Amino acid sequence: MQLVDVLNLYGFSNKKLKVIRHTTNRKEIKAIVDAGAFELYQSFQKTDVFNGADYILTFRAAEGRNAILQGLYKVNQVHMTTDFPDILQPISKLENWRDGPYYQYELIRDNSLADLEERLVIDWGGSTVTWCQKRLDKDIIEILPKGFAKTFLGYEHVLLDFDELEKIVAHPDVNKQWKMMLQNVYGVYLILDTTTGQQYIGSASGKDGLWGRWRNYVQTKHGGNKVLIELLENDPLRYKKFRFSILNVVPISSLREQVLQIEQVTKEKLGTKVFGLNSN
């Protein structure tokens, strides 16, 4: 099955569509997405790229040539402007847009494909550099189950934003590989506050290993850590900026003292008691 077949099933056979593939893992764009300004970012363009389209179908770049559906937008109108939002200035430099005027589109979100958002995965094809296309004959790789977060690629590749961890914990059956792999090891982990770049080093050596410890963060937002509690008292939504990774894993048969020793050495190596978020 191809993307065009799905669009026909949803009643878009007579509409003019363009498909968009955003590489949102680039730090400049990710900062805009994290600030909740993705749709604003998408609405500004240097050239009239959405010309002739009734709708744009937005995807997020994934592994390899894959792309995951983010949303459907009706192209309502467009006008020229020199008023460029401050939050988008890094993009102007990144994409070498120079001075305006710019095209600003009024994009109205359409929920017709809402049940497929974050689930429909397509093969974008060989020309991944061409981020805006008319071609709809793109193969569908899979439709992910509801609640799926991301593929587990190994402990050394774990990098989870808080919302991804929250989704994994909320849907353990769908993300069962994550639960199994985290539940069966102890380890030392790192929490990065992406707002400041400060780091917190912690360890998991209790029931359900890393899974049990990280599940507690989802439940409490701070995991009982003194400095993180203070941070959230001043900024209650700061946890949304936390990013989780794994530094070391050890067998679940290991002694708790062994895990704590690795944790302390790691704190010393990274200086998180002096410059980071560790208080001891």
C-alpha positions as CSV (number, residue, x, y, z in Angstrom):
1,M,0.0,0.0,0.0
2,Q,1.1,3.5,-0.7
3,L,0.5,6.9,0.8
4,V,-1.8,7.9,-2.1
5,D,-4.0,4.9,-1.3
6,V,-4.5,6.0,2.3
7,L,-5.3,9.5,1.2
8,N,-7.9,8.2,-1.2
9,L,-9.5,6.2,1.6
10,Y,-9.8,9.4,3.7
11,G,-11.4,11.3,0.9
12,F,-8.5,13.4,-0.5
13,S,-8.4,11.9,-4.0
14,N,-9.5,15.2,-5.6
15,K,-7.2,17.5,-3.5
16,K,-3.8,18.9,-4.4
17,L,-1.3,17.9,-1.7
18,K,2.3,18.4,-1.0
19,V,4.3,16.2,1.4
20,I,6.8,17.8,3.8
21,R,9.6,16.0,5.6
22,H,11.1,18.0,8.6
23,T,14.4,17.1,10.1
24,T,13.4,18.1,13.7
25,N,16.4,16.5,15.4
26,R,18.7,19.4,14.3
27,K,19.3,21.4,17.5
28,E,18.1,24.7,16.1
29,I,14.8,23.2,15.0
30,K,14.4,21.0,18.0
31,A,14.7,24.1,20.2
32,I,11.8,25.6,18.3
33,V,9.7,22.4,18.6
34,D,10.4,22.2,22.3
35,A,9.3,25.8,22.7
36,G,5.9,24.8,21.1
37,A,6.5,26.9,18.0
38,F,6.6,24.1,15.4
39,E,3.6,25.3,13.5
40,L,4.9,28.9,13.5
41,Y,8.2,27.6,12.1
42,Q,6.4,25.7,9.4
43,S,4.3,28.7,8.3
44,F,7.3,30.8,7.4
45,Q,9.2,30.1,4.2
46,K,11.8,31.9,2.1
47,T,10.2,30.8,-1.2
48,D,6.6,30.0,-2.2
49,V,7.1,26.3,-1.7
50,F,3.4,25.5,-0.9
51,N,2.1,27.2,-4.0
52,G,-0.6,25.2,-5.7
53,A,-1.3,23.0,-2.7
54,D,-4.7,22.7,-1.1
55,Y,-3.1,20.8,1.8
56,I,0.3,19.9,3.1
57,L,1.0,16.6,4.8
58,T,3.8,17.0,7.4
59,F,6.2,14.2,8.3
60,R,9.1,14.0,10.8
61,A,12.3,12.4,9.6
62,A,13.0,9.1,11.3
63,E,15.7,6.3,10.9
64,G,17.1,6.1,7.4
65,R,14.7,7.2,4.8
66,N,11.6,6.7,7.0
67,A,9.2,9.5,7.9
68,I,6.5,9.6,10.5
69,L,3.2,11.5,10.0
70,Q,2.9,14.6,12.2
71,G,-0.2,16.4,10.8
72,L,-2.4,17.6,7.9
73,Y,-2.8,21.3,7.2
74,K,-5.1,23.2,4.9
75,V,-3.2,25.9,3.0
76,N,-5.7,28.8,3.5
77,Q,-3.7,31.8,2.2
78,V,-0.3,33.4,2.0
79,H,1.2,36.8,2.2
80,M,4.6,38.5,2.2
81,T,6.1,39.9,5.4
82,T,9.3,41.3,6.7
83,D,8.2,40.7,10.3
84,F,10.2,37.6,11.2
85,P,9.6,36.2,14.7
86,D,12.6,36.3,17.1
87,I,12.2,32.6,18.0
88,L,12.8,31.7,14.3
89,Q,16.0,33.7,13.8
90,P,18.3,30.7,14.2
91,I,16.5,29.1,11.2
92,S,17.2,32.1,9.1
93,K,20.9,31.8,9.8
94,L,20.9,28.0,9.5
95,E,19.1,28.0,6.1
96,N,20.9,31.1,4.9
97,W,17.6,33.0,4.3
98,R,19.3,36.4,4.6
99,D,16.9,39.3,4.5
100,G,13.1,39.1,3.8
101,P,10.5,39.5,2.7
102,Y,9.3,36.0,3.6
103,Y,6.2,34.0,2.7
104,Q,3.9,33.5,5.7
105,Y,1.2,30.9,5.2
106,E,-2.0,30.6,7.1
107,L,-2.0,26.8,7.7
108,I,-5.2,25.4,9.3
109,R,-4.8,22.1,11.1
110,D,-7.1,19.4,9.7
111,N,-7.8,16.4,12.0
112,S,-9.0,14.1,9.3
113,L,-5.8,11.9,9.7
114,A,-5.5,12.4,13.5
115,D,-5.8,8.7,14.2
116,L,-2.7,8.1,12.0
117,E,-0.5,10.9,13.5
118,E,2.8,9.6,15.1
119,R,1.8,6.1,13.7
120,L,1.9,6.2,9.9
121,V,5.5,5.5,8.7
122,I,6.4,5.9,5.0
123,D,9.6,5.4,2.9
124,W,10.4,8.9,1.8
125,G,12.5,7.6,-1.0
126,G,16.1,8.3,-2.1
127,S,15.8,12.1,-2.3
128,T,15.7,12.9,1.4
129,V,17.3,16.3,0.7
130,T,14.1,17.3,-1.2
131,W,12.0,18.1,1.9
132,C,8.9,19.3,0.0
133,Q,7.5,17.1,-2.8
134,K,4.3,16.4,-4.8
135,R,4.9,12.7,-5.0
136,L,2.4,10.6,-3.1
137,D,3.4,7.2,-4.4
138,K,5.5,6.6,-1.3
139,D,5.4,3.1,0.2
140,I,3.9,2.7,3.7
141,I,6.4,0.9,5.9
142,E,4.0,0.3,8.8
143,I,1.3,1.8,11.0
144,L,2.5,1.7,14.5
145,P,0.2,0.8,17.4
146,K,-1.3,3.6,19.4
147,G,1.0,4.6,22.3
148,F,4.2,3.5,20.6
149,A,7.1,5.8,21.4
150,K,10.2,4.7,19.5
151,T,12.3,1.6,18.7
152,F,14.8,0.4,21.3
153,L,18.2,0.3,19.6
154,G,20.4,-0.7,22.5
155,Y,21.4,0.8,25.9
156,E,24.1,2.9,24.4
157,H,21.6,4.5,22.0
158,V,19.0,5.4,24.6
159,L,18.1,9.1,24.4
160,L,14.6,9.9,25.6
161,D,12.8,13.2,26.1
162,F,10.5,13.2,29.0
163,D,7.4,13.0,26.8
164,E,8.8,9.9,25.1
165,L,9.6,8.2,28.5
166,E,6.1,9.1,29.7
167,K,4.5,7.4,26.6
168,I,6.7,4.3,27.2
169,V,5.6,4.0,30.8
170,A,2.0,4.7,30.0
171,H,1.9,2.1,27.3
172,P,4.1,-0.8,28.5
173,D,2.4,-3.4,26.4
174,V,3.0,-1.5,23.1
175,N,6.5,-0.6,24.2
176,K,7.3,-4.0,25.7
177,Q,10.8,-4.2,24.5
178,W,11.7,-1.0,26.4
179,K,10.1,-2.4,29.6
180,M,11.9,-5.8,29.2
181,M,15.3,-4.3,28.6
182,L,15.1,-1.6,31.3
183,Q,13.5,-4.0,33.8
184,N,16.3,-6.6,33.6
185,V,19.3,-4.4,34.4
186,Y,20.6,-2.0,37.1
187,G,22.5,1.0,35.9
188,V,23.7,4.5,36.1
189,Y,21.8,7.1,34.1
190,L,22.0,10.8,33.2
191,I,19.3,13.4,33.1
192,L,20.1,16.4,31.0
193,D,18.2,19.7,31.6
194,T,18.1,20.9,28.0
195,T,17.3,24.4,29.2
196,T,20.6,25.0,30.9
197,G,22.8,22.0,29.9
198,Q,23.2,21.0,33.5
199,Q,23.3,17.2,34.3
200,Y,22.1,14.9,37.0
201,I,23.6,11.5,37.6
202,G,21.5,8.8,39.2
203,S,21.5,5.1,39.6
204,A,18.9,2.3,39.7
205,S,19.5,-0.7,41.9
206,G,16.0,-1.5,43.2
207,K,12.9,-3.4,42.2
208,D,12.5,-3.5,38.4
209,G,15.9,-2.0,37.7
210,L,16.0,1.0,35.5
211,W,12.4,0.6,34.5
212,G,11.3,1.0,38.1
213,R,13.4,4.0,38.7
214,W,12.4,5.8,35.5
215,R,8.8,5.0,36.1
216,N,9.1,6.9,39.4
217,Y,10.3,10.0,37.4
218,V,7.2,9.8,35.3
219,Q,5.0,9.6,38.4
220,T,6.8,12.3,40.4
221,K,8.6,14.4,37.7
222,H,11.6,14.7,40.0
223,G,12.3,11.1,41.3
224,G,12.7,12.4,44.9
225,N,15.9,14.2,44.1
226,K,16.5,17.3,46.2
227,V,17.9,19.7,43.5
228,L,15.3,18.6,40.9
229,I,12.5,19.2,43.5
230,E,13.8,22.7,44.0
231,L,14.1,23.2,40.3
232,L,10.4,22.2,39.8
233,E,9.3,24.4,42.7
234,N,10.5,27.4,40.7
235,D,9.5,26.1,37.3
236,P,6.8,23.4,37.6
237,L,6.9,22.4,33.9
238,R,10.7,22.2,33.8
239,Y,10.5,18.4,33.7
240,K,9.3,18.6,30.1
241,K,12.9,19.7,29.3
242,F,14.5,16.7,30.9
243,R,16.3,14.2,28.6
244,F,17.2,10.7,29.8
245,S,20.2,8.5,28.8
246,I,22.0,5.5,30.1
247,L,25.7,5.7,31.0
248,N,26.3,2.2,32.4
249,V,24.4,-1.0,32.8
250,V,25.2,-3.9,35.2
251,P,23.5,-7.3,35.7
252,I,20.5,-7.2,38.0
253,S,22.3,-9.7,40.1
254,S,24.9,-7.1,41.1
255,L,25.2,-5.8,44.6
256,R,23.7,-2.3,45.3
257,E,27.0,-1.1,46.5
258,Q,28.6,-1.9,43.2
259,V,26.1,0.3,41.4
260,L,26.5,3.1,43.9
261,Q,30.2,3.1,43.4
262,I,29.9,3.4,39.7
263,E,27.4,6.3,40.2
264,Q,29.9,8.2,42.5
265,V,32.8,7.8,40.1
266,T,30.6,9.0,37.3
267,K,29.6,12.1,39.3
268,E,33.3,12.9,39.9
269,K,34.2,12.4,36.2
270,L,31.5,14.7,35.0
271,G,31.6,17.2,37.9
272,T,27.9,17.1,38.5
273,K,28.2,17.8,42.2
274,V,30.0,21.1,41.6
275,F,28.6,22.2,38.2
276,G,25.5,20.1,37.8
277,L,22.3,19.0,39.6
278,N,23.7,16.5,42.1
279,S,23.7,17.6,45.7
280,N,25.8,14.7,47.1
